[in-house]
Amino acid sequence: MDNESGIEEKFIQNGVLLKKANATYISVLNAEGILTFGQCIKTNLHVFEWKPETCDITDSESLESGWSLVDPISRQPSPQQPAQPASIACPTSTVSGPGSSPSSRATSEEPATGAPTKAKLSIRVFLRDLKGLETHKDELRFYNHDHTVHSVYLFRQTSTSVLLQLLERFRCVRKSTHRKNFYRCIDDPDQDKLQKSFSELNIADIRARPRPRPYMDMLSKLANVQQILPIHRPASQSTLPGELRLSNLNARVQDAAADRHSTDESHGGVPVTDNGETNGTETRKLAPRPPVHRGLPLDAGTWEDVKCPNGSISDPERVKEIIFRGGIKQDIRAEVWKYLLGLDVWEHTTQQRDERRAHKTQEYFQMKFQWLTMTPTQEHNFTGYRERKCQIEKDVKRTDRTYEFFAGDDNPNLAKLQDILMTYVMYNFDLGYVQGMSDLLAPILSLVQNEAESFWCFVGFMHKVFANFDIDQKGMKLQLEHLRVLLSFVNERLFNYMRENQSENMYFCFRWLLVWFKREFSNSDIMHLWEVLWTGLPCPNFHLFVCVAILDQEMDVFIDGQFSFTEILKHVNELSGNLNLAAVLEQAESIYLQVKQTLDAASKESHHELRKIIGEQLSSSEGGTTGNTDEDEEDEEDSCMSIVNERSPEEKEILQRKLDEACDLSLSYMFF
């Protein structure tokens, strides 16, 4: 293929029949052609192009179409037809956008003699010009933003799911949750950089227990003599790894804050607003970071003290405060996690708790029974289920295999892990399974061990991080933006350096946020960190302060090493297994208190974004409420939540009777 069109091909499909289009293309209706999806090299915009396999068109009017087509779809390419980057040739008569002049196109395209000329008639449309895509059997329909049909294509040699999987993989479309088989178009030129950073992190293939650095033992010994080292090291010594700096973190916290303030003044003292923009009319002065020390973990004695005679927990807030300060002792961790993750209710008596667990266990096995009894024909006809099942089987085989609980071949715990993930697909099929979810389940299962109880604890955890796995990554992008705002406020020097090196998008923190630091700490440390975060103290977004604390500790490494985006990404990846959790949590809380005290001293009309991040309630006049987007309004109109209301006793009785009848018939055919 030539490269005249300046488009990088990602998908090509022959035998696609044009069923409906603008009247301009009447001469090629019901003709088979080639559908191509690619990306414009110059603008990074995605584009669709359809052209007939036989391109000898002599209708001169067909050369004067007034608009072009654009379409976005999403899914992964099939093994039979992998996507091959290439270039496509621009058709001779490709049409411009709606604002183009027909007369000018006719002048440039028609020969001077006015005689009919053979030309390639093609349909090209940019993804951003489409409202969405809809599939119906083997048909693919493109919709304009005014909800009219743009064009319709019939796939005769393959299924439309191949193209949709590719589009979802490249985050070009998002499946509607309220309109079956409809995909909303998305075209974000900056998406490739995010996808690149995520793919380079390679979550699934990173070892759960990373290899330590060869000089770690030596540094730990050097840390013992930190008292005789000067507090203010010259710049030449700042290249020492973070492990040495962590040892005297608390002793230097106030001096470090003063150093940063003086450094900011030496750079002109230009503050950064909540959105990361400079503000030359206002000078910001941060409150000093107060020293913070971790407390003792929640032990069995204290846990028994807060239990009432009837088994309910008398003071849940006190329990959460203790957990935030010091975590939980291993011997009671499994029991307390069931409260933190919503399986058990703090106010329930022992009898109510046991009844709830029995009900939840029955519900779990009902859902598990659904996928266990799915016939081969059902599975063959259920593409979404089949794809999720395949991905789960792949990920389970490589999840935490270095830990004893999941080690070895034919380990029954791996079967439990797979069964829980498969049952979650039935519990929440809109989300199903996304890579990374097995990392969140593994520590829960290794601790709780009971299959049904582990499932419901996992459900509680997923409820907290559900937005991390949005198909359009909207939740992740929002967290990265909040992290950007927070870092620009707390550490202006580091933020300015990242902005100068095109790294202020914070994409190198993607893995931290996606699986809540699962790959950065050991199994025991991650259990401690997660239970701290599950308390919701001191604010719901405390995990962002953990990110800022780690970046703050690594500031000297980034700046003195003059790291670019790729080098920062690589260094962040190499921090796995080399972070001191206690020091990170102390610094994260210290940074939170610094931000809170600074905002308390500032005007209530300022720093709205930061106040939202730390969980402060804002009035509508202060920017606390925002209007719904058109898409949100449309989704609300299409909402079908009314059909999942609580069933009446009569409906429950009818349903149970049908279920019993189906089970009896199934058993009778099994034995006779």
C-alpha positions as CSV (number, residue, x, y, z in Angstrom):
1,M,0.0,0.0,0.0
2,D,1.2,3.5,-0.7
3,N,1.4,6.2,1.9
4,E,-0.2,9.1,0.1
5,S,-3.2,9.3,2.4
6,G,-1.1,9.8,5.5
7,I,-3.2,7.2,7.4
8,E,-1.9,4.4,9.5
9,E,-4.1,1.3,9.0
10,K,-5.3,-0.6,12.0
11,F,-8.1,-2.7,10.4
12,I,-8.9,-3.8,6.8
13,Q,-11.9,-6.0,5.9
14,N,-12.9,-7.1,2.4
15,G,-16.4,-8.2,1.4
16,V,-18.2,-5.3,3.2
17,L,-21.4,-4.4,1.4
18,L,-22.7,-0.8,1.4
19,K,-26.4,-1.1,2.2
20,K,-27.3,2.6,2.9
21,A,-25.6,5.9,2.3
22,N,-26.0,9.4,1.0
23,A,-27.7,9.7,-2.4
24,T,-24.3,10.6,-3.9
25,Y,-23.3,6.9,-3.6
26,I,-26.3,5.4,-5.2
27,S,-24.2,3.9,-7.9
28,V,-22.3,1.7,-5.4
29,L,-25.1,0.7,-3.1
30,N,-25.2,-3.1,-2.6
31,A,-21.7,-3.3,-3.9
32,E,-19.0,-5.1,-2.0
33,G,-16.0,-3.1,-1.0
34,I,-13.1,-2.7,1.5
35,L,-13.7,-1.1,4.9
36,T,-10.6,0.4,6.5
37,F,-10.1,1.9,9.9
38,G,-6.9,3.9,10.7
39,Q,-5.4,7.0,12.2
40,C,-4.3,10.2,10.5
41,I,-0.6,10.5,11.1
42,K,-0.6,14.3,11.3
43,T,-3.7,14.9,13.4
44,N,-4.0,11.6,15.3
45,L,-7.7,11.6,14.4
46,H,-9.2,8.2,13.7
47,V,-11.0,7.7,10.3
48,F,-13.1,5.1,8.5
49,E,-12.9,4.6,4.7
50,W,-15.0,2.4,2.5
51,K,-14.3,2.0,-1.2
52,P,-15.7,-0.5,-3.7
53,E,-13.5,-3.3,-4.8
54,T,-14.3,-2.3,-8.4
55,C,-13.7,1.4,-8.5
56,D,-14.6,2.2,-12.2
57,I,-17.3,4.8,-11.6
58,T,-18.2,7.1,-14.5
59,D,-21.1,9.0,-13.0
60,S,-19.8,12.6,-12.9
61,E,-22.3,13.6,-10.2
62,S,-20.8,11.1,-7.8
63,L,-17.7,13.2,-7.8
64,E,-19.5,16.1,-6.1
65,S,-20.7,14.7,-2.8
66,G,-21.2,17.3,-0.1
67,W,-19.9,15.5,3.0
68,S,-17.8,12.6,4.3
69,L,-18.4,9.8,6.7
70,V,-16.7,9.2,10.0
71,D,-17.1,6.3,12.5
72,P,-15.8,4.9,15.7
73,I,-16.2,1.3,16.9
74,S,-14.4,-0.8,19.4
75,R,-13.1,-4.4,19.9
76,Q,-10.0,-6.6,19.5
77,P,-8.8,-8.0,16.2
78,S,-9.3,-11.7,15.7
79,P,-6.4,-14.1,15.2
80,Q,-7.5,-14.8,11.7
81,Q,-7.1,-11.2,10.7
82,P,-4.5,-9.3,12.8
83,A,-4.2,-5.6,12.5
84,Q,-1.2,-4.6,10.4
85,P,0.0,-1.0,10.6
86,A,0.3,0.4,7.1
87,S,-0.8,3.3,5.0
88,I,-3.8,3.7,2.7
89,A,-4.0,5.6,-0.6
90,C,-6.2,8.6,-0.7
91,P,-9.0,8.1,-3.2
92,T,-9.1,10.4,-6.1
93,S,-12.4,12.0,-5.0
94,T,-12.4,11.9,-1.2
95,V,-15.0,14.4,0.1
96,S,-14.4,17.1,2.7
97,G,-16.5,18.1,5.6
98,P,-19.8,19.7,5.6
99,G,-18.4,23.2,5.1
100,S,-16.7,22.4,1.9
101,S,-17.8,24.1,-1.3
102,P,-19.2,21.7,-4.0
103,S,-18.3,24.1,-6.7
104,S,-14.7,24.2,-5.7
105,R,-14.5,20.4,-5.5
106,A,-16.0,20.1,-8.9
107,T,-13.5,22.5,-10.3
108,S,-10.6,20.5,-8.9
109,E,-11.9,17.1,-9.7
110,E,-13.5,17.3,-13.1
111,P,-11.3,17.4,-16.2
112,A,-11.1,20.5,-18.2
113,T,-12.7,18.9,-21.2
114,G,-15.9,18.0,-19.2
115,A,-15.7,14.4,-20.4
116,P,-16.6,11.6,-18.0
117,T,-13.6,10.3,-16.2
118,K,-13.2,7.1,-14.2
119,A,-12.5,7.8,-10.6
120,K,-12.3,5.9,-7.3
121,L,-15.5,6.7,-5.3
122,S,-15.0,6.2,-1.6
123,I,-16.7,7.2,1.7
124,R,-14.4,8.6,4.3
125,V,-15.6,9.8,7.7
126,F,-13.8,10.9,10.8
127,L,-14.6,9.2,14.1
128,R,-15.3,12.5,15.9
129,D,-18.0,13.4,13.4
130,L,-20.1,10.4,14.5
131,K,-22.4,10.1,17.4
132,G,-21.9,6.3,17.7
133,L,-22.1,2.9,16.1
134,E,-24.8,0.2,16.3
135,T,-24.7,-3.5,15.4
136,H,-27.5,-5.6,14.3
137,K,-26.5,-9.2,13.4
138,D,-23.9,-8.6,10.7
139,E,-24.9,-5.0,10.0
140,L,-22.9,-2.0,11.2
141,R,-24.7,1.4,11.3
142,F,-23.0,4.8,11.7
143,Y,-25.0,7.5,13.4
144,N,-24.6,11.3,13.0
145,H,-24.7,13.6,16.0
146,D,-28.3,14.4,15.2
147,H,-29.2,10.7,15.6
148,T,-29.8,10.2,11.9
149,V,-28.3,7.2,10.1
150,H,-25.1,8.1,8.3
151,S,-24.5,4.8,6.5
152,V,-25.0,1.1,6.9
153,Y,-22.6,-1.7,6.1
154,L,-23.1,-5.5,5.8
155,F,-20.2,-7.7,6.8
156,R,-20.4,-10.8,4.6
157,Q,-17.1,-12.6,5.4
158,T,-16.8,-12.0,9.2
159,S,-18.6,-10.7,12.2
160,T,-18.8,-7.0,13.1
161,S,-17.5,-8.0,16.6
162,V,-14.0,-8.2,15.1
163,L,-14.0,-4.5,14.3
164,L,-15.7,-3.6,17.6
165,Q,-13.2,-5.4,19.6
166,L,-10.4,-3.5,17.9
167,L,-12.1,-0.2,18.5
168,E,-12.6,-1.0,22.2
169,R,-9.0,-2.0,22.4
170,F,-7.9,1.4,21.1
171,R,-10.5,3.2,23.3
172,C,-12.3,4.7,20.3
173,V,-15.7,3.7,21.4
174,R,-17.6,3.0,24.7
175,K,-20.4,0.6,24.9
176,S,-23.7,2.2,26.1
177,T,-24.9,0.7,29.4
178,H,-28.6,1.5,28.5
179,R,-28.9,0.9,24.8
180,K,-28.2,-2.6,23.6
181,N,-25.5,-3.0,20.9
182,F,-24.8,0.8,20.7
183,Y,-21.3,2.2,21.0
184,R,-20.6,5.9,21.6
185,C,-17.7,7.3,19.6
186,I,-14.6,8.7,21.4
187,D,-11.6,10.3,19.7
188,D,-8.9,11.4,22.1
189,P,-5.6,12.1,20.3
190,D,-3.8,12.0,23.7
191,Q,-5.1,8.5,24.4
192,D,-2.1,6.8,22.7
193,K,0.3,8.2,25.2
194,L,-1.8,6.9,28.1
195,Q,-2.1,3.5,26.4
196,K,1.7,3.4,25.8
197,S,2.5,4.1,29.4
198,F,0.1,1.4,30.5
199,S,1.4,-1.2,28.1
200,E,5.0,-0.4,29.0
201,L,4.1,-1.1,32.7
202,N,3.0,-4.6,31.6
203,I,1.0,-5.4,34.8
204,A,0.5,-9.1,34.1
205,D,4.1,-9.9,33.4
206,I,5.7,-8.0,36.3
207,R,6.9,-10.4,39.0
208,A,4.9,-10.3,42.2
209,R,8.0,-10.4,44.3
210,P,10.5,-8.2,42.5
211,R,14.2,-8.7,42.5
212,P,16.0,-6.5,45.1
213,R,18.7,-4.1,44.1
214,P,22.2,-5.6,44.6
215,Y,23.3,-2.7,46.8
216,M,20.3,-2.7,49.1
217,D,22.1,-4.5,51.9
218,M,24.9,-1.9,51.9
219,L,22.5,1.0,51.9
220,S,20.5,-0.4,54.9
221,K,23.8,-0.5,56.9
222,L,24.7,3.0,55.8
223,A,21.3,4.2,57.0
224,N,22.3,3.3,60.6
225,V,24.9,6.0,60.6
226,Q,22.6,8.8,59.3
227,Q,22.9,10.7,62.6
228,I,26.5,11.8,61.7
229,L,25.6,12.8,58.2
230,P,24.8,16.5,57.5
231,I,21.1,17.2,57.1
232,H,21.6,19.5,54.1
233,R,23.6,17.4,51.6
234,P,25.1,19.0,48.6
235,A,23.5,18.4,45.2
236,S,26.2,15.9,44.3
237,Q,24.9,13.5,47.0
238,S,21.2,13.7,46.1
239,T,21.5,10.9,43.6
240,L,21.5,8.4,46.4
241,P,18.5,6.0,46.2
242,G,15.3,6.7,48.1
243,E,16.0,4.0,50.7
244,L,18.7,6.1,52.4
245,R,16.7,9.3,52.3
246,L,13.7,7.5,54.0
247,S,15.7,6.6,57.1
248,N,15.9,10.3,58.2
249,L,12.6,11.4,56.7
250,N,10.9,12.6,60.0
251,A,14.0,14.5,61.1
252,R,14.1,16.5,57.9
253,V,10.4,17.0,57.2
254,Q,10.2,20.7,58.3
255,D,13.7,21.5,56.9
256,A,12.7,20.0,53.6
257,A,9.6,22.1,53.5
258,A,11.6,25.2,54.1
259,D,14.1,24.2,51.4
260,R,11.3,23.7,48.9
261,H,9.9,27.1,49.8
262,S,13.2,28.8,49.3
263,T,13.8,27.0,46.1
264,D,10.4,28.2,44.8
265,E,11.4,31.7,45.6
266,S,14.7,31.3,43.7
267,H,12.7,30.3,40.6
268,G,10.7,33.5,40.7
269,G,8.0,32.5,43.2
270,V,5.3,32.0,40.5
271,P,2.5,30.0,42.1
272,V,0.5,27.3,40.3
273,T,-3.3,27.3,40.3
274,D,-5.5,24.2,41.0
275,N,-5.4,23.4,37.3
276,G,-1.6,23.5,37.1
277,E,-1.5,27.0,35.5
278,T,0.7,29.8,36.7
279,N,-0.9,32.8,38.6
280,G,1.3,35.8,38.7
281,T,-1.1,37.9,40.9
282,E,-1.3,35.7,44.0
283,T,1.5,34.3,46.2
284,R,0.8,31.0,47.9
285,K,2.4,30.1,51.2
286,L,2.0,26.5,52.3
287,A,1.6,25.6,56.0
288,P,4.6,23.6,57.4
289,R,4.3,19.8,57.2
290,P,3.7,18.5,60.8
291,P,5.6,15.5,62.0
292,V,3.5,12.3,61.9
293,H,4.1,8.9,63.6
294,R,2.4,5.6,63.0
295,G,0.5,4.0,65.9
296,L,-0.1,0.4,67.1
297,P,-2.2,-2.0,65.1
298,L,-5.7,-3.1,66.1
299,D,-5.2,-6.3,68.3
300,A,-7.5,-9.0,69.6
301,G,-7.9,-7.3,73.0
302,T,-9.0,-4.0,71.6
303,W,-11.3,-5.7,69.1
304,E,-13.1,-7.6,71.9
305,D,-13.4,-4.4,73.9
306,V,-15.5,-2.7,71.1
307,K,-17.9,-5.7,70.8
308,C,-21.2,-5.5,72.6
309,P,-22.7,-8.5,74.4
310,N,-25.0,-9.1,71.4
311,G,-22.0,-9.2,69.0
312,S,-22.5,-5.7,67.4
313,I,-19.5,-3.3,67.2
314,S,-20.1,-0.4,69.5
315,D,-17.7,2.2,68.1
316,P,-16.9,1.6,64.4
317,E,-15.3,5.1,64.0
318,R,-12.8,4.4,66.8
319,V,-12.0,1.0,65.1
320,K,-11.3,2.7,61.8
321,E,-9.1,5.4,63.4
322,I,-7.0,2.6,65.1
323,I,-6.7,0.8,61.7
324,F,-5.7,4.0,59.9
325,R,-3.0,4.7,62.5
326,G,-1.5,1.2,62.6
327,G,-3.4,-1.4,60.6
328,I,-4.6,-4.8,61.9
329,K,-2.9,-7.7,63.6
330,Q,-2.8,-10.8,61.4
331,D,-4.7,-13.0,63.8
332,I,-7.9,-10.9,63.5
333,R,-7.4,-9.4,60.1
334,A,-9.7,-11.7,58.2
335,E,-12.6,-11.0,60.6
336,V,-12.2,-7.3,60.5
337,W,-11.8,-7.2,56.7
338,K,-15.3,-8.6,56.4
339,Y,-16.6,-5.4,58.1
340,L,-14.4,-3.0,56.2
341,L,-15.5,-4.5,52.9
342,G,-19.2,-4.7,53.6
343,L,-19.8,-8.4,54.1
344,D,-20.6,-7.9,57.7
345,V,-22.5,-4.8,59.1
346,W,-21.1,-3.0,62.1
347,E,-24.5,-2.7,63.8
348,H,-25.6,-6.3,63.3
349,T,-25.9,-8.7,66.2
350,T,-24.2,-12.1,66.0
351,Q,-27.5,-13.7,64.9
352,Q,-28.1,-11.1,62.2
353,R,-24.5,-11.5,61.0
354,D,-24.8,-15.3,60.7
355,E,-28.1,-15.0,58.9
356,R,-26.6,-12.4,56.5
357,R,-23.6,-14.6,55.8
358,A,-25.8,-17.7,55.1
359,H,-27.9,-15.6,52.7
360,K,-24.9,-14.3,50.9
361,T,-23.4,-17.7,50.6
362,Q,-26.6,-19.1,49.0
363,E,-26.7,-16.1,46.6
364,Y,-23.0,-16.8,45.6
365,F,-23.6,-20.4,44.8
366,Q,-26.7,-19.6,42.8
367,M,-24.7,-17.3,40.6
368,K,-21.9,-19.8,40.4
369,F,-24.4,-22.5,39.3
370,Q,-25.5,-20.2,36.4
371,W,-22.2,-20.3,34.6
372,L,-21.3,-23.9,35.6
373,T,-24.5,-25.1,33.9
374,M,-24.0,-23.1,30.7
375,T,-24.1,-25.5,27.8
376,P,-21.4,-25.6,25.1
377,T,-24.0,-24.1,22.6
378,Q,-24.8,-21.2,24.9
379,E,-21.1,-20.5,25.4
380,H,-20.5,-20.7,21.7
381,N,-23.2,-18.1,21.1
382,F,-22.2,-15.8,24.0
383,T,-19.1,-14.0,22.7
384,G,-18.7,-11.6,25.6
385,Y,-18.8,-14.4,28.2
386,R,-16.4,-16.6,26.2
387,E,-13.9,-13.8,25.9
388,R,-14.0,-13.0,29.6
389,K,-13.6,-16.6,30.5
390,C,-10.5,-16.9,28.3
391,Q,-9.0,-13.8,29.8
392,I,-9.6,-15.0,33.3
393,E,-8.0,-18.4,32.6
394,K,-4.9,-16.7,31.3
395,D,-4.6,-14.2,34.2
396,V,-5.2,-16.8,36.9
397,K,-2.2,-18.8,35.8
398,R,0.2,-15.9,36.4
399,T,-1.3,-14.2,39.5
400,D,1.0,-14.3,42.6
401,R,2.4,-17.7,41.7
402,T,5.6,-16.9,43.8
403,Y,3.5,-16.9,47.0
404,E,3.0,-20.2,48.7
405,F,-0.8,-19.9,48.7
406,F,-0.9,-20.0,44.9
407,A,2.3,-21.9,44.1
408,G,2.6,-25.2,42.3
409,D,0.7,-26.9,39.6
410,D,-2.9,-28.1,40.1
411,N,-3.2,-25.8,43.1
412,P,-6.8,-25.9,44.3
413,N,-6.6,-22.2,45.4
414,L,-6.1,-21.3,41.7
415,A,-9.4,-23.0,41.0
416,K,-11.0,-20.9,43.7
417,L,-9.5,-17.8,42.3
418,Q,-10.9,-18.6,38.8
419,D,-14.3,-19.6,40.2
420,I,-14.7,-16.3,42.1
421,L,-13.8,-14.2,39.0
422,M,-16.1,-16.2,36.8
423,T,-18.9,-15.7,39.3
424,Y,-18.2,-12.0,39.4
425,V,-18.8,-12.0,35.6
426,M,-22.3,-13.3,36.3
427,Y,-22.8,-10.8,39.2
428,N,-21.8,-7.8,37.2
429,F,-21.8,-8.6,33.5
430,D,-21.6,-4.9,32.5
431,L,-18.1,-4.8,33.8
432,G,-17.4,-8.5,33.6
433,Y,-13.6,-9.0,34.0
434,V,-10.8,-6.6,33.2
435,Q,-7.1,-7.3,33.5
436,G,-5.9,-6.3,37.0
437,M,-8.9,-7.6,38.9
438,S,-7.2,-10.9,39.7
439,D,-4.5,-8.8,41.5
440,L,-7.1,-7.3,43.7
441,L,-8.8,-10.6,44.6
442,A,-5.6,-12.7,45.3
443,P,-4.7,-11.1,48.7
444,I,-8.3,-11.3,49.9
445,L,-8.6,-15.0,49.0
446,S,-5.3,-15.9,50.5
447,L,-6.4,-14.3,53.8
448,V,-10.2,-15.1,54.0
449,Q,-9.9,-18.5,52.2
450,N,-13.6,-19.2,52.3
451,E,-14.8,-19.0,48.7
452,A,-18.2,-17.3,49.2
453,E,-16.9,-14.9,51.8
454,S,-13.9,-14.0,49.7
455,F,-16.2,-13.2,46.8
456,W,-18.4,-10.8,48.7
457,C,-15.3,-9.1,50.2
458,F,-14.0,-8.7,46.6
459,V,-17.4,-7.2,45.6
460,G,-16.9,-4.6,48.4
461,F,-13.4,-3.8,47.2
462,M,-14.6,-3.5,43.6
463,H,-17.3,-1.1,44.7
464,K,-14.5,1.2,45.9
465,V,-12.4,1.0,42.7
466,F,-15.1,0.4,40.1
467,A,-14.3,3.5,38.2
468,N,-10.7,2.3,37.6
469,F,-12.0,-0.2,35.1
470,D,-14.3,2.0,33.0
471,I,-13.9,1.0,29.3
472,D,-13.2,4.7,28.4
473,Q,-10.8,5.1,31.4
474,K,-12.8,8.2,32.5
475,G,-12.3,7.3,36.1
476,M,-8.6,6.8,35.7
477,K,-8.2,10.1,33.8
478,L,-10.1,12.0,36.6
479,Q,-7.8,10.5,39.2
480,L,-4.7,11.4,37.2
481,E,-6.0,15.0,36.9
482,H,-6.6,15.2,40.6
483,L,-3.1,13.9,41.2
484,R,-1.8,16.6,38.9
485,V,-3.7,19.3,40.8
486,L,-2.5,18.0,44.1
487,L,1.2,17.7,43.1
488,S,1.2,21.2,41.6
489,F,0.0,22.6,44.9
490,V,2.2,20.6,47.2
491,N,5.5,20.4,45.3
492,E,5.7,23.2,42.8
493,R,9.3,22.5,41.9
494,L,8.7,18.9,40.9
495,F,5.5,19.7,39.1
496,N,7.3,22.5,37.0
497,Y,10.1,20.0,36.2
498,M,7.5,17.5,35.0
499,R,5.7,20.1,32.9
500,E,9.0,21.1,31.3
501,N,9.6,17.5,30.4
502,Q,6.0,16.7,29.1
503,S,5.3,14.5,32.1
504,E,2.7,16.5,33.9
505,N,-0.1,14.1,32.7
506,M,1.0,11.7,35.5
507,Y,0.5,8.7,33.3
508,F,3.5,6.9,34.9
509,C,1.3,6.6,38.0
510,F,-1.4,4.6,36.1
511,R,-0.5,1.3,37.6
512,W,-0.4,2.6,41.1
513,L,-4.0,3.9,40.9
514,L,-5.4,1.0,38.8
515,V,-4.6,-1.8,41.3
516,W,-3.9,0.3,44.4
517,F,-0.1,-0.2,44.6
518,K,-0.5,-4.0,44.4
519,R,2.8,-4.3,42.5
520,E,4.8,-1.8,44.6
521,F,4.7,-3.6,47.9
522,S,5.1,-7.1,49.4
523,N,1.9,-9.1,50.2
524,S,2.0,-8.3,53.9
525,D,2.6,-4.6,53.2
526,I,-0.2,-4.4,50.6
527,M,-2.6,-5.9,53.1
528,H,-1.6,-3.2,55.6
529,L,-1.9,-0.4,53.0
530,W,-5.3,-1.6,51.7
531,E,-6.9,-1.8,55.1
532,V,-5.6,1.8,55.8
533,L,-7.2,3.0,52.6
534,W,-10.5,1.1,53.2
535,T,-11.1,3.2,56.3
536,G,-11.7,6.3,54.2
537,L,-9.6,8.3,56.6
538,P,-8.6,11.1,56.6
539,C,-10.3,11.6,53.2
540,P,-11.7,9.4,50.5
541,N,-8.8,10.2,48.2
542,F,-6.0,9.4,50.6
543,H,-4.5,7.1,47.9
544,L,-3.6,10.2,45.9
545,F,-1.6,11.5,48.8
546,V,0.3,8.2,48.9
547,C,1.2,8.8,45.3
548,V,2.3,12.4,46.0
549,A,4.4,11.1,49.0
550,I,6.3,8.6,46.8
551,L,6.9,11.2,44.1
552,D,8.0,13.7,46.7
553,Q,10.6,11.2,48.0
554,E,11.9,10.6,44.4
555,M,12.1,14.3,43.4
556,D,15.9,14.5,43.7
557,V,16.3,11.4,41.5
558,F,14.1,12.8,38.8
559,I,15.5,16.3,38.7
560,D,19.2,15.6,39.3
561,G,19.1,12.7,36.8
562,Q,17.3,15.0,34.3
563,F,14.8,12.2,33.6
564,S,12.5,12.3,30.6
565,F,9.0,10.9,30.6
566,T,10.2,7.4,29.5
567,E,13.0,7.5,32.2
568,I,10.5,8.5,34.9
569,L,8.2,5.7,33.8
570,K,11.1,3.2,34.0
571,H,12.2,4.4,37.4
572,V,8.7,4.3,38.8
573,N,8.4,0.8,37.6
574,E,11.7,-0.1,39.3
575,L,10.5,1.2,42.7
576,S,8.4,-2.0,43.0
577,G,9.6,-3.8,46.2
578,N,11.9,-1.0,47.3
579,L,9.5,1.3,49.1
580,N,9.2,1.8,52.9
581,L,5.5,1.6,53.6
582,A,5.6,3.1,57.1
583,A,7.6,6.1,55.8
584,V,5.3,6.6,52.8
585,L,2.2,6.6,55.0
586,E,3.7,9.0,57.5
587,Q,4.7,11.4,54.7
588,A,1.3,11.0,53.0
589,E,-0.5,12.0,56.1
590,S,1.9,14.8,56.7
591,I,1.2,16.2,53.2
592,Y,-2.6,15.8,53.8
593,L,-2.4,17.8,57.1
594,Q,-0.3,20.5,55.3
595,V,-2.9,20.9,52.5
596,K,-5.8,20.9,55.0
597,Q,-4.2,23.6,57.2
598,T,-3.3,25.7,54.2
599,L,-6.9,25.5,52.9
600,D,-8.3,26.2,56.3
601,A,-6.3,29.4,56.4
602,A,-7.3,30.4,52.9
603,S,-10.5,32.0,51.6
604,K,-13.4,29.6,51.2
605,E,-13.8,30.9,47.7
606,S,-10.4,29.6,46.6
607,H,-9.0,26.2,45.6
608,H,-12.4,24.5,44.8
609,E,-10.7,21.6,43.1
610,L,-8.5,20.8,46.1
611,R,-11.3,21.1,48.5
612,K,-13.3,18.5,46.5
613,I,-10.2,16.2,46.5
614,I,-9.9,16.2,50.3
615,G,-13.7,15.7,50.6
616,E,-14.9,19.1,51.7
617,Q,-18.5,19.8,51.0
618,L,-19.0,22.9,48.8
619,S,-22.1,24.9,48.2
620,S,-23.5,25.4,44.7
621,S,-22.2,29.0,44.8
622,E,-18.7,27.7,45.5
623,G,-18.7,25.3,42.6
624,G,-19.8,22.3,44.5
625,T,-22.3,21.2,41.9
626,T,-21.9,20.7,38.3
627,G,-24.5,20.3,35.5
628,N,-25.1,17.0,33.8
629,T,-23.7,16.5,30.3
630,D,-25.9,15.6,27.4
631,E,-24.8,12.1,27.6
632,D,-25.6,11.8,31.3
633,E,-29.1,13.2,30.6
634,E,-29.6,10.7,27.8
635,D,-28.5,7.8,30.0
636,E,-30.9,8.9,32.7
637,E,-33.7,9.0,30.2
638,D,-32.8,5.5,29.0
639,S,-32.5,4.2,32.6
640,C,-34.1,0.9,33.1
641,M,-33.5,0.6,36.8
642,S,-37.3,0.3,37.4
643,I,-37.2,-3.3,36.1
644,V,-34.9,-4.4,38.9
645,N,-37.1,-3.3,41.8
646,E,-37.8,-5.7,44.6
647,R,-40.1,-8.5,43.5
648,S,-43.4,-8.9,45.3
649,P,-44.0,-12.1,47.4
650,E,-46.3,-13.5,44.6
651,E,-43.6,-12.9,42.0
652,K,-41.0,-14.6,44.2
653,E,-43.3,-17.6,44.6
654,I,-43.8,-17.9,40.9
655,L,-40.1,-17.6,40.2
656,Q,-39.2,-20.2,42.7
657,R,-41.9,-22.6,41.3
658,K,-40.4,-22.2,37.8
659,L,-36.9,-22.8,39.2
660,D,-37.9,-26.0,41.0
661,E,-39.7,-27.3,37.9
662,A,-36.6,-26.6,35.7
663,C,-34.3,-28.3,38.2
664,D,-36.6,-31.4,38.4
665,L,-36.8,-31.6,34.6
666,S,-33.0,-31.2,34.3
667,L,-32.4,-34.0,36.8
668,S,-34.9,-36.3,35.2
669,Y,-33.3,-36.0,31.8
670,M,-29.9,-36.6,33.4
671,F,-30.9,-40.0,34.8
672,F,-33.4,-41.3,32.3
